[in-house]
Amino acid sequence: VPPGVEVVPLLLLHGWPGSVREFYEAIPLLTSVSKDRNFAIEVIVPSLPGFGFSSAAIRPGLGADKMAVVFRNLMHRLGFKKYYIQGGDWGAFITKNMATFFPEEILGYHTNMPFSTSPLFTFYTLLGTVFPSLVVSSDLQDKMYPLSKVYGNLLEETGYLHIQATKPDTIGVALADSPTGLAAYILEKFSTGTNLQHRSRPDGGLTRRFTKDQLLDNIMLYFVTNSMTSAMRLYAETFNSRYFSMKLDEIPSPVPTVSLQAKNEVSFTPTWAIQRKFPNLIRNTVLDDGGHFLALELPQLFSDDVIKAIGEFRAWHKNNRTEL
């Protein structure tokens, strides 16, 4: 790193059924040094507990809230007292909780899957069936309405979520016993998560955006470690009354935030709903391309936006005279 260039830490967190493999193409792009900026990025890309080569919990209760504490402690053990965070899917749950629990440590939060579990957001979403302009701008209304189509797709595509949130070990045993079954279960998500229209394609559209090596690498991280069951337990440990009773989405976080929403993401959250949680939202970018596994699908676009966001976070801190 040239003199005068500050190295800043960035924690990247994946989700299910992804893995650290999602970031392989993005890492060299993120860590490249440019004469056009005064910072370089050091990335920390761990597997979530129970995923891949990370040990699983030894007792019940490790939900997305407690994983936030685990990764905060990891960053401290690595010597980082202040740092940037990025997450999608479960990574978005966990990093969002980190920004809620430890706002004084998080220099900036970038997410490619903003979401809200707030009852108010649910109320306004339902109200929007009558008055959509109250909820979302006219150019983005098709991402939320008609509600029958949106909810219909969610019901059709989230059967896995229900079983994993209630009986993860049942399906886990079956997947651990069948490499072919494991591959089918994972690949179906990479097909529809990238674009729902892939459901009608004979090959699931898998190689339109991913190589077979990329897909098999990700599958093998679950297969060779026999970690699918422990990974799926995260659903049961989070989608329950204990977790939702904390009402974490009702607690505003002052952390400066950037949201990036892909065209084919499984859900859409309007700017005002993100700002209720993150009043220091710098921008909410809605793409005309991409899907759920954005870092793997479009690594250059993903990396450019994360780098841009860190520059925006640094400018925000400078303007607000907060300590970097």
GINOR-V81689 format. One record per residue. N is the residue number from 1. SS is DSSP state (hx for helix, st for strand, lp for the rest). Layout:
n=N ss=SS
n=N ss=SS
This chain:
n=1 ss=lp
n=2 ss=lp
n=3 ss=lp
n=4 ss=lp
n=5 ss=lp
n=6 ss=st
n=7 ss=st
n=8 ss=st
n=9 ss=st
n=10 ss=st
n=11 ss=st
n=12 ss=st
n=13 ss=st
n=14 ss=lp
n=15 ss=lp
n=16 ss=lp
n=17 ss=lp
n=18 ss=lp
n=19 ss=lp
n=20 ss=hx
n=21 ss=hx
n=22 ss=hx
n=23 ss=hx
n=24 ss=hx
n=25 ss=hx
n=26 ss=hx
n=27 ss=hx
n=28 ss=hx
n=29 ss=hx
n=30 ss=hx
n=31 ss=hx
n=32 ss=lp
n=33 ss=lp
n=34 ss=lp
n=35 ss=lp
n=36 ss=lp
n=37 ss=lp
n=38 ss=lp
n=39 ss=st
n=40 ss=st
n=41 ss=st
n=42 ss=st
n=43 ss=st
n=44 ss=st
n=45 ss=lp
n=46 ss=lp
n=47 ss=lp
n=48 ss=lp
n=49 ss=lp
n=50 ss=lp
n=51 ss=lp
n=52 ss=lp
n=53 ss=lp
n=54 ss=lp
n=55 ss=lp
n=56 ss=lp
n=57 ss=lp
n=58 ss=lp
n=59 ss=lp
n=60 ss=lp
n=61 ss=lp
n=62 ss=lp
n=63 ss=lp
n=64 ss=hx
n=65 ss=hx
n=66 ss=hx
n=67 ss=hx
n=68 ss=hx
n=69 ss=hx
n=70 ss=hx
n=71 ss=hx
n=72 ss=hx
n=73 ss=hx
n=74 ss=hx
n=75 ss=hx
n=76 ss=hx
n=77 ss=hx
n=78 ss=lp
n=79 ss=lp
n=80 ss=lp
n=81 ss=lp
n=82 ss=lp
n=83 ss=st
n=84 ss=st
n=85 ss=st
n=86 ss=st
n=87 ss=st
n=88 ss=lp
n=89 ss=lp
n=90 ss=hx
n=91 ss=hx
n=92 ss=hx
n=93 ss=hx
n=94 ss=hx
n=95 ss=hx
n=96 ss=hx
n=97 ss=hx
n=98 ss=hx
n=99 ss=hx
n=100 ss=hx
n=101 ss=hx
n=102 ss=lp
n=103 ss=lp
n=104 ss=lp
n=105 ss=lp
n=106 ss=st
n=107 ss=st
n=108 ss=st
n=109 ss=st
n=110 ss=st
n=111 ss=st
n=112 ss=lp
n=113 ss=lp
n=114 ss=lp
n=115 ss=lp
n=116 ss=lp
n=117 ss=lp
n=118 ss=lp
n=119 ss=hx
n=120 ss=hx
n=121 ss=hx
n=122 ss=hx
n=123 ss=hx
n=124 ss=hx
n=125 ss=hx
n=126 ss=hx
n=127 ss=hx
n=128 ss=lp
n=129 ss=lp
n=130 ss=lp
n=131 ss=lp
n=132 ss=hx
n=133 ss=hx
n=134 ss=hx
n=135 ss=lp
n=136 ss=lp
n=137 ss=lp
n=138 ss=hx
n=139 ss=hx
n=140 ss=hx
n=141 ss=hx
n=142 ss=hx
n=143 ss=hx
n=144 ss=lp
n=145 ss=lp
n=146 ss=lp
n=147 ss=hx
n=148 ss=hx
n=149 ss=hx
n=150 ss=hx
n=151 ss=hx
n=152 ss=hx
n=153 ss=hx
n=154 ss=hx
n=155 ss=hx
n=156 ss=hx
n=157 ss=hx
n=158 ss=lp
n=159 ss=hx
n=160 ss=hx
n=161 ss=hx
n=162 ss=hx
n=163 ss=hx
n=164 ss=hx
n=165 ss=hx
n=166 ss=hx
n=167 ss=lp
n=168 ss=hx
n=169 ss=hx
n=170 ss=hx
n=171 ss=hx
n=172 ss=hx
n=173 ss=hx
n=174 ss=hx
n=175 ss=hx
n=176 ss=hx
n=177 ss=lp
n=178 ss=lp
n=179 ss=hx
n=180 ss=hx
n=181 ss=hx
n=182 ss=hx
n=183 ss=hx
n=184 ss=hx
n=185 ss=hx
n=186 ss=hx
n=187 ss=hx
n=188 ss=hx
n=189 ss=hx
n=190 ss=hx
n=191 ss=hx
n=192 ss=hx
n=193 ss=lp
n=194 ss=lp
n=195 ss=lp
n=196 ss=hx
n=197 ss=hx
n=198 ss=hx
n=199 ss=hx
n=200 ss=hx
n=201 ss=lp
n=202 ss=lp
n=203 ss=lp
n=204 ss=lp
n=205 ss=lp
n=206 ss=hx
n=207 ss=hx
n=208 ss=hx
n=209 ss=lp
n=210 ss=lp
n=211 ss=lp
n=212 ss=hx
n=213 ss=hx
n=214 ss=hx
n=215 ss=hx
n=216 ss=hx
n=217 ss=hx
n=218 ss=hx
n=219 ss=hx
n=220 ss=hx
n=221 ss=hx
n=222 ss=hx
n=223 ss=hx
n=224 ss=lp
n=225 ss=lp
n=226 ss=lp
n=227 ss=lp
n=228 ss=hx
n=229 ss=hx
n=230 ss=hx
n=231 ss=hx
n=232 ss=hx
n=233 ss=hx
n=234 ss=hx
n=235 ss=hx
n=236 ss=hx
n=237 ss=hx
n=238 ss=hx
n=239 ss=lp
n=240 ss=lp
n=241 ss=hx
n=242 ss=hx
n=243 ss=hx
n=244 ss=hx
n=245 ss=lp
n=246 ss=lp
n=247 ss=lp
n=248 ss=hx
n=249 ss=hx
n=250 ss=hx
n=251 ss=lp
n=252 ss=lp
n=253 ss=lp
n=254 ss=lp
n=255 ss=lp
n=256 ss=lp
n=257 ss=st
n=258 ss=st
n=259 ss=st
n=260 ss=st
n=261 ss=st
n=262 ss=lp
n=263 ss=lp
n=264 ss=lp
n=265 ss=lp
n=266 ss=lp
n=267 ss=lp
n=268 ss=lp
n=269 ss=lp
n=270 ss=lp
n=271 ss=hx
n=272 ss=hx
n=273 ss=hx
n=274 ss=hx
n=275 ss=hx
n=276 ss=hx
n=277 ss=hx
n=278 ss=lp
n=279 ss=lp
n=280 ss=lp
n=281 ss=st
n=282 ss=st
n=283 ss=st
n=284 ss=st
n=285 ss=st
n=286 ss=st
n=287 ss=lp
n=288 ss=lp
n=289 ss=lp
n=290 ss=lp
n=291 ss=lp
n=292 ss=lp
n=293 ss=lp
n=294 ss=hx
n=295 ss=hx
n=296 ss=hx
n=297 ss=hx
n=298 ss=lp
n=299 ss=hx
n=300 ss=hx
n=301 ss=hx
n=302 ss=hx
n=303 ss=hx
n=304 ss=hx
n=305 ss=hx
n=306 ss=hx
n=307 ss=hx
n=308 ss=hx
n=309 ss=hx
n=310 ss=hx
n=311 ss=hx
n=312 ss=hx
n=313 ss=hx
n=314 ss=hx
n=315 ss=hx
n=316 ss=hx
n=317 ss=hx
n=318 ss=hx
n=319 ss=hx
n=320 ss=hx
n=321 ss=lp
n=322 ss=lp
n=323 ss=lp
n=324 ss=lp
